[in-house]
Amino acid sequence: MLDKNHIISNMNSFIKLKNLDDTIKTRKQMNTTLGSSKQIDTIGYNKDGAAIIVSDIISPATSKIDEMYAKSLFTLNNLVDTTIQKKIFYIPTMDVIEKERLEQIKHIKAHIRGEGLFVNDSADPKEFVESIAQELQTLTA
């Protein structure tokens, strides 16, 4: 199973491979309504350098999935950047997850959608990066 650091490492390798470094960044600080900045896992930028898409990653392999979700939800909901058009949670599908954890993830995904946010659950981080690149093209066209 992959933890968050492995997922981000895979994403960074793919971002470099596909020359997306100018538009997609990982682990960057953004300002929140509380006057502090928080680390955002993935940010998609337009050609002017404005954040258009933001996402936080939650690995199903974490033992603190509820805590990580609550922290990420608070952060994403309190970003001050008015150029953000889409907020996404990336929760990759993993084969080797116990049934109880799968139920937790199912409830978390339902809650995310209920908050008006998006979920990407692609098993492959490369597919997630490609989806952000495609969204950027659509939102900035």
Contact map, one row per residue, 1 for C-alpha under 8 A:
111000000000000000000000000000000000000000000000000000000000100000000000000000000000000000000101000000000000000000000000000000000000000000000
111111100000000000000000000000000000000000000000000000000010100000000000000000000000000000000000000000000000000000000000000000000000000000000
111111100000000000000000000000000000000000000000000000000011110000000000000000000000000000000000000000000000000000000000000000000000000000000
011111110000000000000000000000000000000000000000000000001110000000000000000000000000000000000000000000000000000000000000000000000000000000000
011111111000000000000000000000000000000000000000000000000000000000000000000000000000000000000000000000000000000000000000000000000000000000000
011111111100000000000000000000000000000000000000000000000000000000000000000000000000000000000000000000000000000000000000000000000000000000000
011111111110000000000000000000000000000000000000000000000000000000000000000000000000000000000000000000000000000000000000000010000000000000000
000111111111000000000000010000000000000010000000000000000000000000000000000000000000000000000000000000000000000000000000000010000000000000000
000011111111100000000000000000000000000000000000000000000000000000000000000000000000000000000000000000000000000000000000000000000000000000000
000001111111110000000000000000000000000000000000000000000000000000000000000000000000000000000000000000000000000000000000000011000000000000000
000000111111111000000000000000000000000000000000000000000000000000000000000000000000000000000000000000000000000000000000000011001000000000000
000000011111111100000000010000000000000000000000000000000000000000000000000000000000000000000000000000000000000000000000000000000000000000000
000000001111111110000000000000000000000000000000000000000000000000000000000000000000000000000000000000000000000000000000000000000000000000000
000000000111111111000000000000000000000000000000000000000000000000000000000000000000000000000000000000000000000000000000000001001000000000000
000000000011111111111001000000000000000000000000000000000000000000000000000000000000000000000000000000000000000000000000000000001000000000000
000000000001111111111000000000000000000000000000000000000000000000000000000000000000000000000000000000000000000000000000000000000000000000000
000000000000111111110000000000000000000000000000000000000000000000000000000000000000000000000000000000000000000000000000000000000000000000000
000000000000011111110000000000000000000000000000000000000000000000000000000000000000000000000000000000000000000000000000000000000000000000000
000000000000001111111100000000000000000000000000000000000000000000000000000000000000000000000000000000000000000000000000000000000000000000000
000000000000001111111111000000000000000000000000000000000000000000000000000000000000000000000000000000000000000000000000000000000000100000000
000000000000001100111111100000000000000000000000000000000000000000000000000000000000000000000000000000000000000000000000000000000000000000000
000000000000000000111111100000000000000000001000000000000000000000000000000000000000000000000000000000000000000000000000000000000000000000000
000000000000000000011111100000000000000000011110100000000000000000000000000000000000000000000000000000000000000000000000000000000000100000000
000000000000001000011111110000000000000001111000000000000000000000000000000000000000000000000000000000000000000000000000000000000000100000000
000000000000000000001111111100000000000001110000000000000000000000000000000000000000000000000000000000000000000000000000000000000000000000000
000000010001000000000001111100000000000111100000000000000000000000000000000000000000000000000000000000000000000000000000000000000000000000000
000000000000000000000000111110000000001111000000000000000000000000000000000000000000000000000000000000000000000000000000000000000000000000000
000000000000000000000000111111000000001111100000000000000000000000000000000000000000000000000000000000000000000000000000000000000000000000000
000000000000000000000000001111100000111100000000000000000000000000000000000000000000000000000000000000000000000000000000000000000000000000000
000000000000000000000000000111110000111100000000000000000000000000000000000000101000000000000000000000000000000000000000000000000000000000000
000000000000000000000000000011111011110000000000000000000000000000000000000000111000000000000000000000000000000000000000000000000000000000000
000000000000000000000000000001111111110000000000000000000000000000000000001001110000000000000000000000000000000000000000000000000000000000000
000000000000000000000000000000111111000000000000000000000000000000000000000001110000000000000000000000000000000000000000000000000000000000000
000000000000000000000000000000011111000000000000000000000000000000000000000001000000000000000000000000000000000000000000000000000000000000000
000000000000000000000000000000111111100000000000000000000000000000000000000000000000000000000000000000000000000000000000000000000000000000000
000000000000000000000000000000111111110000000000000000000000000000000000000000000000000000000000000000000000000000000000000000000000000000000
000000000000000000000000000011110011111000000000000000000000000000000000000000000000000000000000000000000000000000000000000000000000000000000
000000000000000000000000000011110001111100000000000000000000000000000000001000000000000000000000000000000000000000000000000000000000000000000
000000000000000000000000001111000000111110000000000000000000000000000000000000000000000000000000000000000000000000000000000000000000000000000
000000000000000000000000011111000000011111100000000001110000000000000000000000000000000000000000000000000000000000000000000000000000000000000
000000010000000000000000011100000000001111100000000001111000000000000000000000000000000000000000000000000000000000000000000000000000000000000
000000000000000000000001111100000000000111110000000001110000000000000000000000000000000000000000000000000000000000000000000000000000000000000
000000000000000000000001110100000000000111111000001111100000000000000000000000000000000000000000000000000000000000000000000000000000000000000
000000000000000000000011100000000000000001111100001111000000000000000000000000000000000000000000000000000000000000000000000000000001100100000
000000000000000000000111000000000000000000111111111110000000000000000000000000000000000000000000000000000000000000000000000000000000000100000
000000000000000000000010000000000000000000011111111100000000000000000000000000000000000000000000000000000000000000000000000000000000000100010
000000000000000000000010000000000000000000001111110000000000000000000000000000000000000000000000000000000000000000000000000000000000000000000
000000000000000000000000000000000000000000001111110000000000000000000000000000000000000000000000000000000000000000000000000000000000000000000
000000000000000000000010000000000000000000001111111000000000000000000000000000000000000000000000000000000000000000000000000000000000000000000
000000000000000000000000000000000000000000001111111100000000000000000000000000000010000000000000000000000000000000000000000000000000000000000
000000000000000000000000000000000000000000111100111111000000000000000000000000001011000000000000000000000000000000000000000000000000000000000
000000000000000000000000000000000000000000111100011111000000000000000000000000000011110000000000000000000000000000000000000000000000000100100
000000000000000000000000000000000000000000111000001111100000000000000000000000000001111100000000000000000000000000000000000000000001000100000
000000000000000000000000000000000000000111110000001111110000000000000000000100000001011100000000000000000000000000000000000000000000000000000
000000000000000000000000000000000000000111100000000011111000000000000000000100000000001111000000000000000000000000000000000000000000000000000
000000000000000000000000000000000000000111000000000001111100000000000001000100000000000111000000000000000000000000000000000000000000000000000
000100000000000000000000000000000000000010000000000000111110000000000000000000000000000011100000000000000000000000000000000000000000000000000
000100000000000000000000000000000000000000000000000000011111010010011000000000000000000011110000000000000000000000000000000000000000000000000
011100000000000000000000000000000000000000000000000000001111110010000000000000000000000000110000000000000000000000000000000000000000000000000
001000000000000000000000000000000000000000000000000000000111110010000000000000000000000000111100100010001000000000000000000000000000000000000
111000000000000000000000000000000000000000000000000000000011111000000000000000000000000000000000100000000000000000000000000000000000000000000
001000000000000000000000000000000000000000000000000000000111111110000000000000000000000000000000000000000000000000000000000000000000000000000
000000000000000000000000000000000000000000000000000000000000111110000000000000000000000000000000000000000000000000000000000000000000000000000
000000000000000000000000000000000000000000000000000000000000011111110000000000000000000000000000000000000000000000000000000000000000000000000
000000000000000000000000000000000000000000000000000000000111011111111000000000000000000000000000000000001000000000000000000000000000000000000
000000000000000000000000000000000000000000000000000000000000000111111100000000000000000000000000000000010001000000000000000000000000000000000
000000000000000000000000000000000000000000000000000000000000000111111110000000000000000000000000000000000000000000000000000000000000000000000
000000000000000000000000000000000000000000000000000000000100000111111111000000000000000000000000000000000000000000000000000000000000000000000
000000000000000000000000000000000000000000000000000000000100000011111111100000000000000000000000000000000001000000000000000000000000000000000
000000000000000000000000000000000000000000000000000000000000000001111111110000000000000000000000000000000000000000000000000000000000000000000
000000000000000000000000000000000000000000000000000000000000000000111111111000000000000000000000000000000000000000000000000000000000000000000
000000000000000000000000000000000000000000000000000000010000000000011111111100000000000000000000000000000000000000000000000000000000000000000
000000000000000000000000000000000000000000000000000000000000000000001111111110000000000000000000000000000000000000000000000000000000000000000
000000000000000000000000000000000000000000000000000000000000000000000111111111000000000000000000000000000000000000000000000000000000000000000
000000000000000000000000000000010000010000000000000000000000000000000011111111100000000000000000000000000000000000000000000000000000000000000
000000000000000000000000000000000000000000000000000001110000000000000001111111100000001000000000000000000000000000000000000000000000000000000
000000000000000000000000000000000000000000000000000000000000000000000000111111100000000000000000000000000000000000000000000000000000000000000
000000000000000000000000000000011100000000000000000000000000000000000000011111110000000000000000000000000000000000000000000000000000000000000
000000000000000000000000000001111000000000000000000000000000000000000000001111111000000000000000000000000000000000000000000000000000000000000
000000000000000000000000000000111000000000000000000000000000000000000000000001111100000000000000000000000000000000000000000000000000000000000
000000000000000000000000000001100000000000000000001000000000000000000000000000111111000000000000000000000000000000000000000000000000000000000
000000000000000000000000000000000000000000000000000000000000000000000000000000011111000000000000000000000000000000000000000000000000000000000
000000000000000000000000000000000000000000000000011100000000000000000000000000001111100000000000000000000000000000000000000000000000000000000
000000000000000000000000000000000000000000000000001111000000000000000000000000001111111000000000000000000000000000000000000000000000000000000
000000000000000000000000000000000000000000000000000110000000000000000000000000000011111000000000000000000000000000000000000000000000000000100
000000000000000000000000000000000000000000000000000111000000000000000000000000000001111100000000000000000000000000001100000000000000000000000
000000000000000000000000000000000000000000000000000011100000000000000000000100000001111110000000000000000000000000001100000000000000000000000
000000000000000000000000000000000000000000000000000011110000000000000000000000000000011111000000000000000000000000001111000000000000000000000
000000000000000000000000000000000000000000000000000000111100000000000000000000000000001111100000000000000000000100001111000000000000000000000
000000000000000000000000000000000000000000000000000000111100000000000000000000000000000111110000000000000000000000000011110000010000000000000
000000000000000000000000000000000000000000000000000000001111000000000000000000000000000011111000000000000000000000000011110000000000000000000
000000000000000000000000000000000000000000000000000000000111000000000000000000000000000001111100000000000000000000000001111110000000000000000
000000000000000000000000000000000000000000000000000000000001000000000000000000000000000000111110000000000000000000000000111000000000000000000
100000000000000000000000000000000000000000000000000000000001000000000000000000000000000000011111100000000000000000000000001000000000000000000
000000000000000000000000000000000000000000000000000000000000000000000000000000000000000000001111100000000000000000000000000000000000000000000
100000000000000000000000000000000000000000000000000000000000000000000000000000000000000000000111110000000000000000000000000000000000000000000
000000000000000000000000000000000000000000000000000000000001100000000000000000000000000000000111111011000000000000000000000000000000000000000
000000000000000000000000000000000000000000000000000000000000000000000000000000000000000000000001111111000000000000000000000000000000000000000
000000000000000000000000000000000000000000000000000000000000000000000000000000000000000000000000111111100000000000000000000000000000000000000
000000000000000000000000000000000000000000000000000000000000000000000000000000000000000000000000011111110000000000000000000000000000000000000
000000000000000000000000000000000000000000000000000000000001000000000000000000000000000000000000111111111000000000000000000000000000000000000
000000000000000000000000000000000000000000000000000000000000000000000000000000000000000000000000111111111100000000000000000000000000000000000
000000000000000000000000000000000000000000000000000000000000000000000000000000000000000000000000001111111110000000000000000000000000000000000
000000000000000000000000000000000000000000000000000000000000000001000000000000000000000000000000000111111111000000000000000000000000000000000
000000000000000000000000000000000000000000000000000000000001000010000000000000000000000000000000000011111111100000000000000000000000000000000
000000000000000000000000000000000000000000000000000000000000000000000000000000000000000000000000000001111111110000000000000000000000000000000
000000000000000000000000000000000000000000000000000000000000000000000000000000000000000000000000000000111111111000000000000000000000000000000
000000000000000000000000000000000000000000000000000000000000000001001000000000000000000000000000000000011111111100000000000000000000000000000
000000000000000000000000000000000000000000000000000000000000000000000000000000000000000000000000000000001111111110000010000000000000000000000
000000000000000000000000000000000000000000000000000000000000000000000000000000000000000000000000000000000111111111000000000000000000000000000
000000000000000000000000000000000000000000000000000000000000000000000000000000000000000000000000000000000011111111100000000000000000000000000
000000000000000000000000000000000000000000000000000000000000000000000000000000000000000010000000000000000001111111111110000000000000000000000
000000000000000000000000000000000000000000000000000000000000000000000000000000000000000000000000000000000000111111111110000000000000000000000
000000000000000000000000000000000000000000000000000000000000000000000000000000000000000000000000000000000000011111111000000000000000000000000
000000000000000000000000000000000000000000000000000000000000000000000000000000000000000000000000000000000000001111111000000000000000000000000
000000000000000000000000000000000000000000000000000000000000000000000000000000000000000000000000000000000000000111111100000000000000000000000
000000000000000000000000000000000000000000000000000000000000000000000000000000000000011110000000000000000000000111111110000000000000000000000
000000000000000000000000000000000000000000000000000000000000000000000000000000000000011110000000000000000000000110011111000000000000000000000
000000000000000000000000000000000000000000000000000000000000000000000000000000000000000111100000000000000000100110001111100000000000000000000
000000000000000000000000000000000000000000000000000000000000000000000000000000000000000111110000000000000000000000000111110000010000000000000
000000000000000000000000000000000000000000000000000000000000000000000000000000000000000001111000000000000000000000000011111000000000000000000
000000000000000000000000000000000000000000000000000000000000000000000000000000000000000001111000000000000000000000000001111110110000000000000
000000000000000000000000000000000000000000000000000000000000000000000000000000000000000000011100000000000000000000000000111110100000000000000
000000000000000000000000000000000000000000000000000000000000000000000000000000000000000000010000000000000000000000000000011111110000000000000
000000110110000000000000000000000000000000000000000000000000000000000000000000000000000000010000000000000000000000000000011111111000000000000
000000000110010000000000000000000000000000000000000000000000000000000000000000000000000000000000000000000000000000000000000111111100000000000
000000000000000000000000000000000000000000000000000000000000000000000000000000000000000000000000000000000000000000000000011111111110000000000
000000000000000000000000000000000000000000000000000000000000000000000000000000000000000001000000000000000000000000000001010111111111000000000
000000000010011000000000000000000000000000000000000000000000000000000000000000000000000000000000000000000000000000000000000011111111100000000
000000000000000000000000000000000000000000000000000000000000000000000000000000000000000000000000000000000000000000000000000001111111110000000
000000000000000000000000000000000000000000000000000000000000000000000000000000000000000000000000000000000000000000000000000000111111111000000
000000000000000000000000000000000000000000010000000010000000000000000000000000000000000000000000000000000000000000000000000000011111111100000
000000000000000000010011000000000000000000010000000000000000000000000000000000000000000000000000000000000000000000000000000000001111111110000
000000000000000000000000000000000000000000000000000000000000000000000000000000000000000000000000000000000000000000000000000000000111111111000
000000000000000000000000000000000000000000000000000000000000000000000000000000000000000000000000000000000000000000000000000000000011111111100
000000000000000000000000000000000000000000011100000110000000000000000000000000000000000000000000000000000000000000000000000000000001111111110
000000000000000000000000000000000000000000000000000000000000000000000000000000000000000000000000000000000000000000000000000000000000111111111
000000000000000000000000000000000000000000000000000000000000000000000000000000000000000000000000000000000000000000000000000000000000011111111
000000000000000000000000000000000000000000000000000100000000000000000000000000000000100000000000000000000000000000000000000000000000001111111
000000000000000000000000000000000000000000000100000000000000000000000000000000000000000000000000000000000000000000000000000000000000000111111
000000000000000000000000000000000000000000000000000000000000000000000000000000000000000000000000000000000000000000000000000000000000000011111
